[in-house]
């Protein structure tokens, strides 16, 4: 994990990918251990943005991030 990557960043990325995939906010809140109110307060801007956007392929996003990490020399944890 890069020194600038924190557990907060990983959780935010996880939540963002779930919302981008079209998962319901209540489902995402439960995955994060948040109340729906906390999720909406934190991620409302993404919910609005993703409502209008094309759905993303989370696997493709993860693969692209790994490719960037490999080409820039950022080490990743074994999966």
Secondary structure as the mmCIF struct_conf table of DSSP 4:
data_model
#
loop_
_struct_conf.conf_type_id
_struct_conf.id
_struct_conf.beg_label_comp_id
_struct_conf.beg_label_asym_id
_struct_conf.beg_label_seq_id
_struct_conf.end_label_comp_id
_struct_conf.end_label_asym_id
_struct_conf.end_label_seq_id
TURN_TY1_P TURN_TY1_P1 UNK A 3 UNK A 4
HELX_RH_AL_P HELX_RH_AL_P1 UNK A 7 UNK A 20
TURN_TY1_P TURN_TY1_P2 UNK A 21 UNK A 22
HELX_RH_AL_P HELX_RH_AL_P2 UNK A 25 UNK A 32
TURN_TY1_P TURN_TY1_P3 UNK A 33 UNK A 33
HELX_RH_AL_P HELX_RH_AL_P3 UNK A 36 UNK A 52
BEND BEND1 UNK A 53 UNK A 53
HELX_LH_PP_P HELX_LH_PP_P1 UNK A 54 UNK A 56
HELX_RH_AL_P HELX_RH_AL_P4 UNK A 58 UNK A 72
TURN_TY1_P TURN_TY1_P4 UNK A 73 UNK A 73
#
